[in-house]
Amino acid sequence: MSITTSGIIAEYGAFYIDAGQNKKRILQMLTQPREITAFATPIKSDDTIFRLANASFRSLVQPFQKAFTQKGGVELTPNEIRQYRFKIDDEFMPDELVSTWAGFLTQKSVNRADWPFVKWLIEVYYAKQIDQDMELSEYYNGVYAAPAAGVAGVLGTGMNGLQLQLQQGVDAKTINSIPLGALDVSTIFDQVESFTDDIAEVYQGIKMNVFMSHWWYKKYLQDKRAQNFYQKTSDQQIDAGIDFTPLNVKPLASMVGTDDIFCTPVENFLYVTPATLTKNLFKLEESKRAVAVMADWSEGLGFGVNQAVWTNILPTVPGE
């Protein structure tokens, strides 16, 4: 990691003067925290591949007759959720800050890993950037690609995210596809109701979340307000509930820029992490005057039973 201080030096000079500056004067834009994992059921497992089996049953009931006429059957099919390994590797020279306005982040200790700058980086940069990278680029949009040897991997290639899993399930006819046409800001309220109408009736009485992007979530609420048959006195009273169902619309930052919708019971949406490894546990190493920061962890998202997932994603058209 390069520490770029050219702007600070040009404006404030290549020296440090204690003028009362502190970390509170280093301001930054908001970052995106993790959202999607809070809606999933946590599973702890040290298995690289968390293996499940889905059971399907054949009908049993038949009209009575005295003879024994066997009927019934059970089929077990494999289903798995893969844990993907992630890491961060970074290295920098904290001495770049010594003769600058930000010199308060350094200290006289020869152990650079103990300098305030390193702690500040972990709290303000590394931890928050990891959350943002995972939420916006991996959990939903990720498409796994093996990294090239000796080359830093590309963001968004660390795992197969939910969008790809939904598409693969729809193509394999194991995940239910509900055609809605192109989402429209003037009809999104009706489209969401139509979507839930096509969920299997046995599941329609179960509390579930209907996920979409924050943008479409706002348009859903606006269109719900526009129906004019709600006796509301404020937009704060317009809720995300879907009428006559226990279902609720939930926005996900990870779905930004998509027109996708998906729905599944909470207990079917699984977030798998190791039982014995703490994620985002940072390791510091010093080499001469450089400080290296490393972290590695594993996690995976998926569905326990694909048949209990519904989406508006359509099957892939051959040739496209």
MOTAJO-V674894 format. One record per residue. N is the residue number from 0. PHI is phi as a letter, one per 20 degrees, with the letter a starting at -180 (* if undefined). OMEGA is omega as a letter, one per 20 degrees, with the letter a starting at -180 (none if undefined). D_FIRST is the distance of its C-alpha to the first C-alpha in whole Angstrom. Layout:
n;phi;omega;d_first
N;PHI;OMEGA;D_FIRST
N;PHI;OMEGA;D_FIRST
//
This chain:
n;phi;omega;d_first
0;*;r;0
1;e;r;4
2;d;a;6
3;e;a;9
4;c;a;13
5;g;r;15
6;f;r;17
7;f;a;18
8;f;a;19
9;f;a;21
10;e;a;22
11;d;r;23
12;n;a;22
13;e;r;21
14;b;r;22
15;d;r;22
16;c;r;25
17;f;r;26
18;d;r;28
19;n;r;27
20;f;a;24
21;b;a;22
22;f;a;20
23;f;r;23
24;e;r;22
25;e;a;18
26;d;r;19
27;b;r;18
28;f;r;19
29;f;r;21
30;d;a;19
31;e;r;21
32;f;r;22
33;f;r;24
34;c;a;28
35;f;a;29
36;f;r;29
37;f;a;31
38;e;a;34
39;d;r;34
40;e;a;36
41;f;r;34
42;c;r;34
43;d;r;33
44;b;r;34
45;e;r;32
46;f;r;33
47;f;r;31
48;d;r;33
49;e;a;35
50;e;r;39
51;c;r;41
52;c;r;45
53;d;r;46
54;d;r;50
55;c;a;52
56;c;r;56
57;e;a;59
58;f;a;62
59;d;a;65
60;f;r;67
61;b;r;71
62;f;a;74
63;f;r;76
64;b;a;79
65;f;r;80
66;f;r;79
67;f;a;75
68;c;a;73
69;f;r;69
70;b;r;67
71;p;r;63
72;r;r;60
73;c;r;56
74;c;r;53
75;d;r;50
76;c;a;47
77;f;r;43
78;b;a;40
79;b;r;37
80;c;a;34
81;e;r;31
82;e;r;28
83;d;r;25
84;e;r;22
85;c;r;18
86;b;r;15
87;c;r;11
88;c;r;9
89;b;r;6
90;b;a;6
91;b;r;5
92;d;a;9
93;f;a;11
94;f;r;13
95;g;a;12
96;e;a;14
97;g;a;17
98;e;r;19
99;b;r;18
100;g;a;20
101;e;a;17
102;f;r;18
103;f;r;20
104;e;r;17
105;d;r;17
106;b;a;20
107;f;a;22
108;g;r;22
109;f;r;20
110;e;a;19
111;f;a;15
112;f;r;15
113;e;a;18
114;f;r;17
115;g;a;17
116;g;a;14
117;f;r;13
118;f;r;16
119;f;r;15
120;g;a;11
121;f;a;13
122;f;a;16
123;e;a;15
124;d;a;12
125;g;a;12
126;f;a;16
127;f;r;16
128;f;r;14
129;g;r;15
130;g;a;19
131;f;r;18
132;g;a;17
133;f;a;20
134;f;a;22
135;e;a;22
136;c;a;21
137;d;a;22
138;g;a;25
139;d;a;27
140;e;a;26
141;f;r;24
142;c;a;26
143;f;r;25
144;b;a;24
145;f;a;23
146;f;r;19
147;f;a;20
148;g;r;20
149;m;a;16
150;c;r;15
151;g;a;12
152;f;a;15
153;e;r;16
154;g;a;16
155;n;r;20
156;d;a;21
157;e;a;20
158;b;r;24
159;e;a;27
160;f;a;28
161;f;a;31
162;f;r;31
163;f;r;32
164;f;r;34
165;f;a;36
166;f;r;37
167;f;r;37
168;f;r;40
169;f;a;41
170;f;r;42
171;e;a;43
172;m;r;45
173;d;r;44
174;d;a;43
175;f;r;45
176;d;a;44
177;d;a;46
178;f;r;46
179;c;a;46
180;m;r;46
181;f;r;43
182;f;a;42
183;c;a;44
184;f;a;43
185;e;a;47
186;c;a;48
187;f;r;45
188;f;r;47
189;f;a;49
190;f;r;47
191;f;r;45
192;f;r;49
193;f;r;50
194;g;a;47
195;f;r;48
196;f;a;52
197;e;r;51
198;f;a;49
199;g;a;51
200;g;r;54
201;f;r;54
202;e;a;50
203;f;r;51
204;e;a;52
205;e;r;49
206;f;r;46
207;c;r;43
208;d;r;40
209;d;a;40
210;e;r;36
211;b;r;35
212;f;r;33
213;f;a;33
214;f;a;34
215;f;r;37
216;f;r;37
217;f;r;38
218;f;r;40
219;f;r;42
220;f;r;43
221;f;r;44
222;f;r;46
223;f;r;48
224;f;a;48
225;f;a;50
226;f;r;53
227;m;r;55
228;d;r;57
229;e;r;54
230;e;a;56
231;d;r;53
232;d;a;53
233;b;r;49
234;f;r;46
235;f;a;45
236;e;r;48
237;e;a;46
238;e;a;45
239;e;r;43
240;f;r;46
241;d;a;48
242;g;r;51
243;m;r;54
244;b;r;51
245;e;a;49
246;e;r;46
247;c;r;43
248;e;r;40
249;c;r;37
250;e;r;34
251;c;r;30
252;f;a;27
253;f;a;26
254;e;a;29
255;g;r;28
256;n;a;30
257;d;r;32
258;d;a;36
259;e;r;36
260;c;r;38
261;b;a;38
262;b;r;40
263;a;r;41
264;f;a;42
265;g;a;40
266;f;r;41
267;e;a;40
268;e;a;37
269;d;r;35
270;d;a;31
271;d;r;31
272;c;a;29
273;f;r;29
274;e;a;32
275;d;a;30
276;c;r;26
277;e;a;24
278;f;r;22
279;l;r;18
280;e;a;19
281;e;r;16
282;d;r;16
283;d;r;14
284;c;r;15
285;d;r;14
286;c;a;15
287;l;a;16
288;d;r;14
289;e;r;11
290;d;r;10
291;d;r;9
292;d;a;10
293;c;r;12
294;b;r;15
295;b;a;18
296;a;r;21
297;c;r;23
298;a;r;25
299;b;r;28
300;c;r;30
301;a;a;33
302;d;r;37
303;f;r;40
304;c;a;43
305;f;a;42
306;f;r;45
307;d;r;45
308;c;r;42
309;c;a;43
310;b;r;41
311;e;r;42
312;f;a;39
313;e;r;42
314;g;r;42
315;f;r;41
316;e;r;43
317;g;r;44
318;n;r;43
319;e;none;40
//
